[in-house]
Amino acid sequence: MRSFWHCFGLVSAVICLLLAAHGTPIEAQSGLLLGLSRSCDEKSCDPPNRTLWIAQQDGKLQIMELPDLIVPRKTGFWRVGTRLYCDPHELKTDPHKEPSPTGAIFAAPVNQRPTVYGVAQCPAHVQYLDTEGVCGDNVPYGAKGINVLFVNDEYISLDDWWTSDCGAHPDYGGRQTVERFGAPARRPIAYGEIEGKLASNDYEWKAADALLENASRIFDDGSRMPYGEGNTDEDKEIRENFPKWSNMSKLDKVTVMQTLNDGCFPKHDDREWGIERNHGQWVAYGSFDTHRLCGVLVHFELPLHAKFAAPSPGPISPDSIKKQITANAVSDSEARKGVIDAIWSPNHEFAVVFADMDWLHVYSPHGQDLGKPIISVRLKEAENLVMSEAATGNNVARWTAELKKIKAQGVVKPLLSSSPHP
C-alpha cells in the first residue's frame, strides 16, 4: 500500500509538471466576453456593436471578434444587434423624398434568424448624412435610432434617440430605459421594480435635485445661485407667487414648477433610467429631456443593486495600473495614459484595460508588475463597453468552440416585416 501511494504521488507530480509545461490547468482557466457598442447618432455605422472573446487558445491568449453582441444565457447564446432602416409608410407615400433613417433592435438565439418589424430596407443610396440646418423637400428631417447601453442575461438598457436637423436650431433628445432581455413586448421597467418600492421615492428626490440644479444660474467663478433665489425678474416672480418658496422642499418646488414651466420641468417617472459603464463599474442613471433652451438632458446617478456589480478587483490596484500604463510605452514611440477602465479575468490570469478612449490592451501581469500589453485592439470612434461576462474551467473551451461557430455566420441580416410587431 505504501508503494502505491508513493507511485501515486510521483504520477501526480508528473501530471502537474506536464500541465505547467503545456499551459494553464483547465480548472484554472478563465475567459472574458466583452460587448462593445458605439453611438450612431451622427453617421451610419452598420453594425455598431461587436463582441470580443478573450481566452487561451492554442496555448496563448487570443482575441476573437464577432459582429453584434453575443450574450450568454442559461438557454444558450443570443444575438443582439441594431440596424438603421426606413419607415415603409414614408417610402410608399413620398418615394421621391430622401427618407429619414429609423433605428431598430433585434434579439434572438444565435441559431435563429431574427425578424425586425415595422421597417423596410432603405434605398441603396440612403444613409444618415450630416445635413444640419439644411432644409428642403428632398432633405431628411432627421433620424431616429437606438443604442445599447448595457446587457446581461436578465436586462438590457437602451437609449432611443432622435435628431431634428432641419432649421436654424437643430434639436436632439432621447429616452433611456431598462427592459427584460428577450421579452417580446418592449416594456420599460421602473427603477423601483428592481431596487424596491422605496427606491422610487429616491428617484423622485434625486430627479428634483437635478432639475433645480439644471435650472440654477452659474456664475463665472463656478458658484451657483439656486433657482428662484436670485434677483432676476423670473426669480422675483416665483417668490411673489410662492411666498414660502425658500422653505419649500425640492420635491414641492419641482411639482409647482411643472404646472408653470413644463419645458424646463417636464413630467417624468422612474421608468426613465438606464445602466451605463462608468468609474470602472456599472452605474444607474436617471435620465430625461428638457427643452433645448433648458439644457436638453437631465442626468443623475442612482444607487444600483449588486447584481450589476463589476467583477472583483484584481491583485494590482487601479491607481497602480494607471501609473504603470502611463510610464510604460505601448509601442517604442508612444506612451499610453489615461486609463478609463480595467477588468480582470476571474482567475486574475489577465487584465483588460481601456486606455485613452482609443485602445483596449490585454496584459498578463507578473505579481505587481503589469508588464507590456500582449494584445492591443484599436477601439472605434465613440465605442463603449456595454457587456462583461466571464467563463471559467471547462466552460472556456466550450464557449470557444461555440463562438467559433457563431463567428462563421458572419454579419446576420435580419428578416424585415413592414407590419408592426404581432
C-alpha positions as CSV (number, residue, x, y, z in Angstrom):
1,M,0.0,0.0,0.0
2,R,2.8,2.4,0.8
3,S,4.4,1.7,-2.6
4,F,1.0,2.5,-4.2
5,W,0.8,5.9,-2.6
6,H,4.4,6.6,-3.4
7,C,3.7,5.8,-7.0
8,F,0.5,7.9,-7.0
9,G,2.4,10.9,-5.7
10,L,5.0,10.5,-8.4
11,V,2.3,10.3,-11.1
12,S,0.6,13.4,-9.7
13,A,3.8,15.3,-9.7
14,V,4.5,14.3,-13.3
15,I,0.9,15.4,-14.3
16,C,1.5,18.8,-12.6
17,L,4.8,19.2,-14.4
18,L,3.1,18.4,-17.7
19,L,0.3,20.8,-17.1
20,A,2.8,23.5,-16.2
21,A,4.8,22.8,-19.3
22,H,1.8,22.9,-21.6
23,G,-0.3,25.8,-20.2
24,T,-2.8,26.6,-17.6
25,P,-4.7,23.7,-16.0
26,I,-8.3,23.5,-17.3
27,E,-9.8,24.2,-13.8
28,A,-7.9,27.4,-13.5
29,Q,-8.6,28.8,-17.0
30,S,-10.9,31.7,-17.5
31,G,-12.1,34.0,-20.3
32,L,-13.8,37.3,-20.7
33,L,-16.6,38.1,-23.2
34,L,-16.8,41.8,-23.7
35,G,-19.6,43.6,-25.7
36,L,-18.8,47.0,-27.3
37,S,-21.2,49.5,-28.7
38,R,-20.8,52.9,-30.4
39,S,-23.3,55.7,-30.7
40,C,-24.5,56.1,-34.3
41,D,-26.5,59.3,-34.0
42,E,-24.1,61.3,-36.2
43,K,-23.3,58.9,-39.1
44,S,-24.0,55.4,-40.2
45,C,-22.0,52.6,-38.6
46,D,-23.5,49.3,-39.5
47,P,-23.3,47.2,-37.5
48,P,-22.5,49.4,-34.4
49,N,-21.9,46.5,-32.0
50,R,-19.2,43.8,-31.7
51,T,-18.2,41.2,-29.2
52,L,-14.6,40.3,-28.1
53,W,-13.8,36.8,-26.7
54,I,-10.5,36.9,-24.8
55,A,-9.2,33.5,-23.7
56,Q,-6.4,30.9,-24.0
57,Q,-6.4,29.3,-27.4
58,D,-3.6,27.0,-28.7
59,G,-1.6,27.8,-25.6
60,K,-1.7,31.6,-25.7
61,L,-4.2,34.4,-25.0
62,Q,-6.1,35.4,-28.2
63,I,-9.0,37.7,-29.1
64,M,-11.8,36.5,-31.2
65,E,-14.0,39.3,-32.7
66,L,-17.7,38.7,-33.6
67,P,-20.3,41.1,-35.1
68,D,-23.2,42.2,-32.9
69,L,-23.5,41.4,-29.2
70,I,-23.3,37.7,-28.3
71,V,-24.9,37.4,-24.9
72,P,-24.6,34.2,-22.9
73,R,-27.8,33.0,-21.3
74,K,-29.0,29.9,-19.5
75,T,-30.6,28.7,-22.7
76,G,-27.5,29.4,-24.8
77,F,-26.0,32.3,-26.7
78,W,-28.3,35.1,-28.0
79,R,-27.5,37.7,-30.6
80,V,-28.4,41.3,-30.1
81,G,-28.0,43.9,-32.8
82,T,-29.2,47.3,-34.0
83,R,-29.5,48.5,-37.6
84,L,-30.7,51.5,-39.5
85,Y,-33.8,51.0,-41.7
86,C,-36.5,53.3,-43.2
87,D,-40.2,53.8,-42.5
88,P,-42.2,51.8,-45.0
89,H,-45.1,54.3,-44.9
90,E,-42.7,57.2,-45.8
91,L,-41.2,55.2,-48.6
92,K,-44.6,54.5,-50.1
93,T,-46.3,57.9,-49.7
94,D,-43.4,60.0,-50.7
95,P,-41.0,57.9,-52.8
96,H,-39.1,60.9,-54.2
97,K,-38.1,62.3,-50.8
98,E,-34.9,61.3,-49.1
99,P,-36.3,59.1,-46.2
100,S,-35.3,59.6,-42.6
101,P,-33.4,56.6,-41.2
102,T,-35.1,54.7,-38.4
103,G,-33.1,52.5,-36.0
104,A,-34.4,49.1,-34.9
105,I,-33.1,46.4,-32.4
106,F,-33.4,42.7,-32.5
107,A,-32.6,39.9,-30.0
108,A,-32.8,36.2,-30.8
109,P,-31.0,32.9,-30.2
110,V,-27.9,32.6,-32.4
111,N,-29.4,29.6,-34.2
112,Q,-32.5,31.6,-35.3
113,R,-32.6,34.4,-37.9
114,P,-34.1,37.4,-36.2
115,T,-37.1,39.4,-37.5
116,V,-37.4,43.2,-37.3
117,Y,-41.0,44.6,-37.5
118,G,-42.3,47.9,-38.8
119,V,-39.4,48.8,-41.0
120,A,-38.3,48.4,-44.6
121,Q,-34.9,48.4,-46.3
122,C,-33.7,51.8,-47.2
123,P,-32.8,52.6,-50.9
124,A,-29.2,51.8,-51.6
125,H,-28.1,55.4,-51.7
126,V,-29.7,56.4,-48.4
127,Q,-27.7,56.8,-45.2
128,Y,-27.9,59.2,-42.4
129,L,-25.9,62.3,-43.6
130,D,-25.0,65.4,-41.6
131,T,-27.5,67.9,-43.1
132,E,-27.5,70.1,-40.0
133,G,-29.5,73.3,-40.7
134,V,-30.3,72.3,-44.3
135,C,-34.0,72.3,-45.3
136,G,-35.7,71.2,-48.5
137,D,-38.2,68.8,-50.0
138,N,-35.6,66.1,-50.5
139,V,-33.6,66.6,-47.3
140,P,-34.4,64.2,-44.4
141,Y,-35.9,65.9,-41.4
142,G,-33.7,64.0,-39.0
143,A,-33.2,60.5,-37.8
144,K,-34.3,58.1,-35.1
145,G,-32.2,55.3,-33.7
146,I,-31.5,53.0,-30.7
147,N,-28.2,52.3,-28.9
148,V,-27.4,49.6,-26.4
149,L,-26.0,50.9,-23.1
150,F,-25.9,47.6,-21.1
151,V,-26.9,44.0,-21.5
152,N,-26.7,40.8,-19.4
153,D,-28.8,37.6,-19.1
154,E,-31.7,39.4,-17.4
155,Y,-31.8,43.0,-18.5
156,I,-31.0,45.3,-21.4
157,S,-30.6,49.1,-21.1
158,L,-31.4,51.1,-24.3
159,D,-31.2,54.7,-25.5
160,D,-33.9,55.6,-28.0
161,W,-32.6,58.8,-29.6
162,W,-33.9,61.2,-32.2
163,T,-32.4,64.2,-34.1
164,S,-34.1,67.1,-35.9
165,D,-31.6,68.5,-38.3
166,C,-33.7,70.9,-40.4
167,G,-33.9,74.6,-39.4
168,A,-31.9,77.2,-37.6
169,H,-31.8,75.4,-34.3
170,P,-31.3,71.6,-34.8
171,D,-32.5,69.7,-31.9
172,Y,-32.0,66.2,-30.4
173,G,-33.1,64.1,-27.5
174,G,-33.8,60.6,-26.3
175,R,-35.3,58.2,-23.7
176,Q,-33.3,55.8,-21.7
177,T,-35.0,52.6,-20.5
178,V,-34.2,49.3,-18.9
179,E,-36.2,46.2,-20.2
180,R,-36.4,42.5,-19.6
181,F,-33.9,41.0,-22.0
182,G,-35.6,38.9,-24.7
183,A,-39.2,39.9,-23.8
184,P,-41.3,40.1,-27.0
185,A,-43.0,43.3,-25.8
186,R,-40.6,46.2,-25.0
187,R,-41.9,47.4,-21.6
188,P,-39.7,49.7,-19.6
189,I,-39.0,48.5,-16.1
190,A,-39.4,51.1,-13.3
191,Y,-36.3,51.7,-11.2
192,G,-38.4,50.8,-8.1
193,E,-39.3,47.3,-9.6
194,I,-35.6,46.3,-9.4
195,E,-34.4,48.3,-6.4
196,G,-37.6,48.2,-4.2
197,K,-40.6,50.4,-3.7
198,L,-38.7,53.0,-1.6
199,A,-36.2,53.4,-4.5
200,S,-39.0,55.1,-6.5
201,N,-39.0,57.8,-3.8
202,D,-35.2,58.1,-4.0
203,Y,-35.6,58.6,-7.8
204,E,-38.1,61.4,-7.3
205,W,-35.9,63.3,-4.8
206,K,-32.7,62.9,-6.9
207,A,-34.7,64.0,-10.1
208,A,-36.0,67.1,-8.3
209,D,-32.5,67.9,-7.1
210,A,-31.1,67.5,-10.7
211,L,-33.9,69.6,-12.2
212,L,-33.4,72.5,-9.8
213,E,-29.6,72.3,-10.3
214,N,-30.1,72.3,-14.1
215,A,-32.2,75.5,-13.8
216,S,-29.9,77.3,-11.4
217,R,-27.7,80.2,-12.6
218,I,-23.9,79.5,-12.9
219,F,-21.5,82.4,-12.4
220,D,-18.1,82.9,-13.9
221,D,-16.3,81.6,-10.8
222,G,-18.3,78.4,-10.9
223,S,-20.7,79.3,-8.0
224,R,-24.4,78.7,-8.4
225,M,-27.5,80.7,-7.5
226,P,-30.3,78.4,-6.5
227,Y,-33.4,78.6,-8.8
228,G,-35.8,81.2,-7.5
229,E,-33.4,82.7,-5.0
230,G,-31.7,85.3,-7.3
231,N,-32.7,88.9,-8.3
232,T,-33.8,88.2,-11.8
233,D,-37.4,89.1,-12.8
234,E,-38.1,85.3,-13.0
235,D,-36.8,84.7,-9.5
236,K,-38.8,87.6,-8.1
237,E,-42.0,86.4,-9.8
238,I,-41.5,82.9,-8.4
239,R,-41.2,84.3,-4.8
240,E,-44.2,86.5,-5.4
241,N,-46.4,83.6,-6.5
242,F,-44.9,81.3,-3.8
243,P,-44.1,83.4,-0.7
244,K,-42.8,80.2,1.1
245,W,-40.5,79.2,-1.8
246,S,-37.3,79.3,0.3
247,N,-38.8,76.9,2.8
248,M,-40.4,74.5,0.4
249,S,-38.9,71.1,-0.2
250,K,-37.2,70.5,-3.6
251,L,-39.8,68.0,-4.5
252,D,-42.6,70.5,-3.8
253,K,-40.7,73.2,-5.8
254,V,-40.5,70.9,-8.8
255,T,-44.2,69.9,-8.5
256,V,-45.4,73.5,-8.7
257,M,-42.9,74.4,-11.5
258,Q,-44.2,71.6,-13.6
259,T,-47.6,73.4,-13.8
260,L,-45.8,76.7,-14.8
261,N,-42.9,75.6,-17.0
262,D,-43.2,72.1,-18.3
263,G,-40.4,72.7,-20.7
264,C,-37.7,73.1,-18.1
265,F,-39.5,70.9,-15.5
266,P,-41.1,68.1,-17.5
267,K,-43.2,65.3,-16.2
268,H,-41.2,62.1,-15.6
269,D,-41.2,58.9,-13.6
270,D,-38.8,56.2,-12.6
271,R,-39.2,54.3,-15.9
272,E,-36.8,56.8,-17.4
273,W,-33.4,55.5,-16.4
274,G,-30.5,53.5,-17.8
275,I,-27.4,51.5,-16.9
276,E,-24.0,52.6,-18.2
277,R,-20.4,51.8,-17.6
278,N,-18.5,54.5,-15.6
279,H,-15.8,54.7,-12.9
280,G,-15.0,51.0,-13.6
281,Q,-18.4,49.7,-12.7
282,W,-22.0,49.6,-13.9
283,V,-23.8,52.7,-12.8
284,A,-27.5,53.6,-12.9
285,Y,-28.6,57.0,-14.1
286,G,-32.0,58.7,-14.1
287,S,-32.3,60.5,-17.4
288,F,-34.9,62.6,-19.2
289,D,-35.1,65.5,-21.6
290,T,-36.0,69.1,-21.0
291,H,-36.4,71.8,-23.6
292,R,-33.2,72.5,-25.5
293,L,-33.2,76.1,-24.1
294,C,-33.1,74.5,-20.6
295,G,-30.1,72.3,-21.3
296,V,-31.8,69.4,-23.1
297,L,-30.7,66.4,-20.8
298,V,-31.0,66.0,-17.1
299,H,-28.8,63.1,-15.9
300,F,-28.3,62.0,-12.3
301,E,-26.7,59.0,-10.6
302,L,-28.7,56.4,-8.8
303,P,-27.8,53.5,-6.4
304,L,-27.5,50.2,-8.2
305,H,-28.1,46.7,-7.0
306,A,-25.1,44.4,-6.6
307,K,-26.3,42.0,-9.3
308,F,-24.8,44.5,-11.8
309,A,-21.6,45.0,-10.0
310,A,-18.3,44.6,-11.8
311,P,-16.0,41.6,-11.2
312,S,-13.9,41.7,-8.0
313,P,-10.8,43.9,-8.2
314,G,-7.6,42.3,-9.3
315,P,-4.3,42.0,-7.4
316,I,-3.0,45.3,-8.9
317,S,-4.8,48.4,-7.7
318,P,-6.4,50.8,-10.3
319,D,-4.0,53.6,-9.2
320,S,-1.0,51.3,-9.8
321,I,-2.4,50.3,-13.2
322,K,-2.7,54.0,-14.2
323,K,0.8,54.7,-13.1
324,Q,2.3,51.7,-14.9
325,I,0.5,52.3,-18.2
326,T,1.5,56.0,-18.1
327,A,5.1,55.0,-17.5
328,N,5.3,52.0,-19.9
329,A,5.3,52.6,-23.6
330,V,2.8,50.5,-25.6
331,S,5.0,50.9,-28.6
332,D,8.5,52.2,-29.0
333,S,7.4,55.6,-29.9
334,E,4.1,56.2,-28.0
335,A,3.2,56.0,-24.3
336,R,-0.4,55.4,-23.4
337,K,-2.1,57.2,-20.5
338,G,-5.5,58.0,-19.2
339,V,-6.9,54.6,-18.1
340,I,-10.6,54.6,-18.5
341,D,-11.5,51.1,-17.2
342,A,-9.9,47.8,-16.2
343,I,-11.4,44.4,-16.0
344,W,-9.7,41.2,-14.6
345,S,-10.4,37.7,-15.7
346,P,-11.9,35.6,-12.8
347,N,-8.6,33.8,-12.1
348,H,-6.5,37.1,-12.5
349,E,-4.6,35.5,-15.3
350,F,-5.0,38.6,-17.4
351,A,-6.4,42.1,-17.3
352,V,-8.2,44.1,-20.0
353,V,-7.5,47.8,-19.8
354,F,-9.3,50.6,-21.8
355,A,-6.9,53.5,-22.3
356,D,-7.4,57.0,-23.7
357,M,-10.8,56.0,-25.3
358,D,-8.7,54.7,-28.2
359,W,-7.3,51.3,-27.2
360,L,-8.1,48.1,-25.5
361,H,-5.0,46.4,-24.1
362,V,-4.7,42.8,-22.7
363,Y,-1.9,42.3,-20.0
364,S,-0.6,39.2,-18.4
365,P,0.9,40.5,-15.2
366,H,3.6,39.0,-13.1
367,G,3.0,39.8,-9.4
368,Q,2.6,43.6,-9.1
369,D,4.2,44.2,-12.5
370,L,1.6,44.8,-15.2
371,G,4.3,44.5,-17.9
372,K,3.7,45.4,-21.5
373,P,0.4,44.5,-23.4
374,I,0.4,41.2,-25.1
375,I,-2.6,42.1,-27.3
376,S,-3.9,45.6,-28.3
377,V,-7.1,46.4,-30.2
378,R,-7.9,49.8,-31.6
379,L,-11.3,51.0,-30.4
380,K,-13.7,52.6,-32.9
381,E,-15.0,56.1,-32.5
382,A,-17.3,56.6,-29.5
383,E,-17.1,52.9,-28.7
384,N,-18.1,51.9,-25.1
385,L,-18.2,48.8,-23.0
386,V,-21.8,47.5,-22.7
387,M,-21.3,43.9,-21.6
388,S,-18.9,42.0,-19.4
389,E,-19.3,38.2,-18.9
390,A,-16.9,35.6,-17.8
391,A,-16.4,31.8,-18.2
392,T,-14.2,29.5,-16.1
393,G,-13.0,25.9,-16.2
394,N,-14.4,23.7,-18.8
395,N,-16.8,26.4,-20.0
396,V,-13.8,28.3,-21.5
397,A,-13.2,25.6,-24.1
398,R,-17.0,25.1,-24.7
399,W,-17.5,28.8,-25.2
400,T,-14.6,29.0,-27.6
401,A,-16.0,26.2,-29.7
402,E,-19.5,27.7,-29.8
403,L,-18.2,31.2,-30.5
404,K,-16.2,29.9,-33.5
405,K,-19.4,28.5,-35.0
406,I,-21.2,31.8,-34.4
407,K,-18.3,33.8,-35.9
408,A,-18.6,31.7,-39.0
409,Q,-22.2,33.0,-39.5
410,G,-20.7,36.4,-40.3
411,V,-22.9,39.6,-40.2
412,V,-26.5,38.5,-39.9
413,K,-29.2,40.2,-42.0
414,P,-32.5,40.1,-40.1
415,L,-35.8,39.4,-41.9
416,L,-37.8,42.5,-42.3
417,S,-41.6,42.9,-41.8
418,S,-43.3,46.2,-42.7
419,S,-46.2,45.2,-40.3
420,P,-46.0,46.1,-36.6
421,H,-44.8,43.6,-34.1
422,P,-47.6,40.9,-33.7
